[in-house]
């Protein structure tokens, strides 16, 4: 939809967005320039982005664990203390 059409019929477009929950791409000289979206739809998009980022972090951590790049604190300190001549309390 052209920006000029949006300016002229903004109330109609706003009602359409509320009804369909779909964003509207506004064009200038026939090229996409701006996306207009209702607040609820935008919040849903932000929530989805956060979930995807969380899943990616978890995926990386699971992959690292599967490659045995991580170790438990007990394993770390069992190696760290002797290497640094730190007495352990048993």
Secondary structure, DSSP 8 states (H G I E B T S, - for coil): -BHHHHHHTHHHHHHHHHHH---EEEEETTEEEEEE--HHHHHHHHHHHHHHHHHHHHHHHHHHHHTT----HHHHHHHHHHHTT-----
